Amino acid sequence: MVKLSDSDLRILRKLARDGRQTNAELAEKVGLSASQCWQRLRRLENSGVIKGYGARIDHDALGVPETVLLELAMERNEGVEVEAVCEALARFPEVLEVRMTSGDFDIFAKVVVSGTRGYEKFLRERLYKLKGIRQSRSSFSLRCYKNEISVVP
């Protein structure tokens, strides 16, 4: 775990809201000189606290407006490792997120599709071809109230 200063946390909070601002803009917002801000930013990147930068994509504009929350329970006697299924799911372009979980289900995945027909196609062409899945449960997300990439304490 990396020890973070108050300045580091201010930098992370501002970047979480807008990762495209210039170093000069960021420095002004967090109350540092441009040089100090750049050095802290490089340290946060090199230490792995900042893993990268990306864009928030409007899935409606891409024709995949529906988000499906998928839970999977694995067979225990087939020797299929949960990790292997997680890695296979992570390779599918429709899958936004894959997590190994505890509880009744072993895997959680977030999938974007073009409605129920798009989800049926995902099930037929992708999910049902994976070995070792005992049970699945799907829920269509009706509305998203918060979708943060990261949280800074």
C-alpha positions as a Markdown table, in Angstrom:
| # | Residue | x | y | z |
|---|---|---|---|---|
| 1 | Met | 0.0 | 0.0 | 0.0 |
| 2 | Val | 1.3 | 3.4 | -1.0 |
| 3 | Lys | 1.2 | 6.2 | 1.6 |
| 4 | Leu | -0.7 | 9.1 | 0.1 |
| 5 | Ser | -0.5 | 12.7 | 1.2 |
| 6 | Asp | -3.5 | 15.1 | 1.2 |
| 7 | Ser | -2.1 | 16.6 | -2.1 |
| 8 | Asp | -2.0 | 13.1 | -3.7 |
| 9 | Leu | -5.6 | 12.5 | -2.7 |
| 10 | Arg | -6.6 | 15.9 | -4.1 |
| 11 | Ile | -4.9 | 15.0 | -7.4 |
| 12 | Leu | -6.7 | 11.6 | -7.5 |
| 13 | Arg | -10.1 | 13.2 | -6.8 |
| 14 | Lys | -9.6 | 15.8 | -9.6 |
| 15 | Leu | -8.3 | 13.2 | -12.1 |
| 16 | Ala | -11.2 | 10.8 | -11.3 |
| 17 | Arg | -13.6 | 13.6 | -12.4 |
| 18 | Asp | -11.6 | 14.7 | -15.5 |
| 19 | Gly | -8.6 | 12.8 | -16.6 |
| 20 | Arg | -8.0 | 15.0 | -19.7 |
| 21 | Gln | -7.0 | 18.2 | -18.0 |
| 22 | Thr | -3.5 | 19.5 | -18.5 |
| 23 | Asn | -0.9 | 19.3 | -15.7 |
| 24 | Ala | -1.1 | 23.1 | -15.3 |
| 25 | Glu | -4.9 | 23.0 | -14.9 |
| 26 | Leu | -4.6 | 20.1 | -12.4 |
| 27 | Ala | -1.8 | 21.9 | -10.4 |
| 28 | Glu | -3.9 | 25.0 | -10.1 |
| 29 | Lys | -7.0 | 23.1 | -8.9 |
| 30 | Val | -5.0 | 21.2 | -6.2 |
| 31 | Gly | -2.9 | 24.1 | -5.1 |
| 32 | Leu | 0.5 | 23.0 | -6.2 |
| 33 | Ser | 3.1 | 24.3 | -8.7 |
| 34 | Ala | 3.1 | 22.6 | -12.1 |
| 35 | Ser | 6.4 | 20.9 | -11.3 |
| 36 | Gln | 5.3 | 19.5 | -7.9 |
| 37 | Cys | 2.1 | 18.3 | -9.4 |
| 38 | Trp | 3.9 | 16.6 | -12.3 |
| 39 | Gln | 6.3 | 14.8 | -9.9 |
| 40 | Arg | 3.4 | 13.6 | -7.7 |
| 41 | Leu | 1.5 | 12.4 | -10.7 |
| 42 | Arg | 4.5 | 10.4 | -12.1 |
| 43 | Arg | 5.0 | 8.9 | -8.6 |
| 44 | Leu | 1.3 | 7.9 | -8.5 |
| 45 | Glu | 1.6 | 6.3 | -11.9 |
| 46 | Asn | 4.9 | 4.5 | -11.3 |
| 47 | Ser | 3.6 | 3.1 | -8.0 |
| 48 | Gly | 0.5 | 1.7 | -9.7 |
| 49 | Val | -2.0 | 3.8 | -7.8 |
| 50 | Ile | -3.0 | 5.3 | -11.2 |
| 51 | Lys | -3.4 | 2.3 | -13.6 |
| 52 | Gly | -4.2 | 4.3 | -16.7 |
| 53 | Tyr | -6.5 | 6.8 | -18.3 |
| 54 | Gly | -9.6 | 6.2 | -20.4 |
| 55 | Ala | -12.8 | 7.6 | -21.9 |
| 56 | Arg | -16.4 | 7.0 | -20.6 |
| 57 | Ile | -18.3 | 5.5 | -23.5 |
| 58 | Asp | -22.0 | 6.1 | -24.2 |
| 59 | His | -23.2 | 2.6 | -24.9 |
| 60 | Asp | -26.5 | 3.9 | -26.3 |
| 61 | Ala | -24.6 | 5.7 | -29.0 |
| 62 | Leu | -22.8 | 2.4 | -29.9 |
| 63 | Gly | -26.1 | 0.5 | -30.2 |
| 64 | Val | -25.7 | -1.6 | -27.0 |
| 65 | Pro | -27.9 | 0.4 | -24.6 |
| 66 | Glu | -28.9 | -2.5 | -22.2 |
| 67 | Thr | -26.7 | -3.5 | -19.3 |
| 68 | Val | -27.2 | -7.0 | -17.9 |
| 69 | Leu | -25.9 | -8.1 | -14.5 |
| 70 | Leu | -24.9 | -11.7 | -14.7 |
| 71 | Glu | -24.2 | -14.1 | -11.8 |
| 72 | Leu | -22.7 | -17.5 | -12.5 |
| 73 | Ala | -22.4 | -20.6 | -10.2 |
| 74 | Met | -19.8 | -23.2 | -11.3 |
| 75 | Glu | -19.9 | -27.0 | -11.1 |
| 76 | Arg | -17.5 | -28.3 | -8.5 |
| 77 | Asn | -17.0 | -31.7 | -9.9 |
| 78 | Glu | -15.8 | -30.9 | -13.4 |
| 79 | Gly | -12.5 | -29.6 | -12.5 |
| 80 | Val | -13.2 | -26.3 | -14.2 |
| 81 | Glu | -11.4 | -23.5 | -12.5 |
| 82 | Val | -13.4 | -20.3 | -11.8 |
| 83 | Glu | -10.4 | -18.3 | -12.8 |
| 84 | Ala | -10.4 | -19.8 | -16.3 |
| 85 | Val | -14.0 | -18.9 | -16.8 |
| 86 | Cys | -13.4 | -15.4 | -15.5 |
| 87 | Glu | -10.5 | -15.0 | -18.0 |
| 88 | Ala | -12.7 | -16.3 | -20.9 |
| 89 | Leu | -15.5 | -13.9 | -20.0 |
| 90 | Ala | -13.0 | -11.0 | -19.8 |
| 91 | Arg | -12.1 | -11.6 | -23.5 |
| 92 | Phe | -15.7 | -11.1 | -24.7 |
| 93 | Pro | -16.1 | -7.6 | -26.1 |
| 94 | Glu | -19.7 | -7.3 | -24.6 |
| 95 | Val | -18.4 | -7.9 | -21.1 |
| 96 | Leu | -17.4 | -4.7 | -19.2 |
| 97 | Glu | -16.6 | -6.2 | -15.9 |
| 98 | Val | -15.8 | -9.6 | -14.4 |
| 99 | Arg | -15.4 | -10.4 | -10.7 |
| 100 | Met | -14.8 | -13.6 | -8.8 |
| 101 | Thr | -17.2 | -13.5 | -5.9 |
| 102 | Ser | -18.2 | -15.2 | -2.7 |
| 103 | Gly | -21.7 | -16.4 | -1.7 |
| 104 | Asp | -24.2 | -18.4 | -3.8 |
| 105 | Phe | -22.5 | -17.4 | -7.1 |
| 106 | Asp | -18.9 | -17.6 | -8.1 |
| 107 | Ile | -18.7 | -15.0 | -10.8 |
| 108 | Phe | -20.3 | -11.6 | -11.4 |
| 109 | Ala | -20.2 | -10.0 | -14.9 |
| 110 | Lys | -21.6 | -6.8 | -16.4 |
| 111 | Val | -22.5 | -7.2 | -20.0 |
| 112 | Val | -23.8 | -4.6 | -22.5 |
| 113 | Val | -26.2 | -5.8 | -25.3 |
| 114 | Ser | -28.7 | -4.6 | -27.8 |
| 115 | Gly | -31.9 | -5.6 | -25.9 |
| 116 | Thr | -33.2 | -9.1 | -25.2 |
| 117 | Arg | -32.3 | -10.4 | -28.7 |
| 118 | Gly | -28.7 | -9.2 | -28.2 |
| 119 | Tyr | -28.6 | -10.9 | -24.9 |
| 120 | Glu | -29.9 | -14.1 | -26.3 |
| 121 | Lys | -27.2 | -14.0 | -29.0 |
| 122 | Phe | -24.5 | -13.4 | -26.2 |
| 123 | Leu | -25.9 | -16.4 | -24.3 |
| 124 | Arg | -26.0 | -18.7 | -27.4 |
| 125 | Glu | -22.7 | -17.6 | -29.0 |
| 126 | Arg | -20.6 | -16.9 | -25.9 |
| 127 | Leu | -21.8 | -17.9 | -22.5 |
| 128 | Tyr | -23.3 | -21.3 | -23.3 |
| 129 | Lys | -20.1 | -22.4 | -24.9 |
| 130 | Leu | -18.1 | -22.1 | -21.6 |
| 131 | Lys | -17.7 | -25.3 | -19.7 |
| 132 | Gly | -18.5 | -25.8 | -16.1 |
| 133 | Ile | -21.3 | -23.3 | -15.5 |
| 134 | Arg | -24.0 | -24.9 | -13.3 |
| 135 | Gln | -26.4 | -22.0 | -12.9 |
| 136 | Ser | -26.8 | -18.4 | -14.1 |
| 137 | Arg | -28.9 | -15.5 | -13.0 |
| 138 | Ser | -29.4 | -12.5 | -15.2 |
| 139 | Ser | -31.0 | -9.1 | -14.4 |
| 140 | Phe | -31.4 | -6.2 | -16.8 |
| 141 | Ser | -30.4 | -2.9 | -15.3 |
| 142 | Leu | -33.3 | -0.5 | -15.6 |
| 143 | Arg | -31.4 | 2.7 | -14.7 |
| 144 | Cys | -28.0 | 3.6 | -13.4 |
| 145 | Tyr | -27.7 | 6.2 | -10.6 |
| 146 | Lys | -24.0 | 6.1 | -10.1 |
| 147 | Asn | -21.2 | 4.7 | -12.3 |
| 148 | Glu | -17.8 | 5.8 | -11.0 |
| 149 | Ile | -14.6 | 4.4 | -12.3 |
| 150 | Ser | -12.9 | 4.8 | -8.9 |
| 151 | Val | -13.5 | 6.2 | -5.5 |
| 152 | Val | -10.9 | 8.3 | -3.6 |
| 153 | Pro | -11.3 | 8.4 | 0.2 |
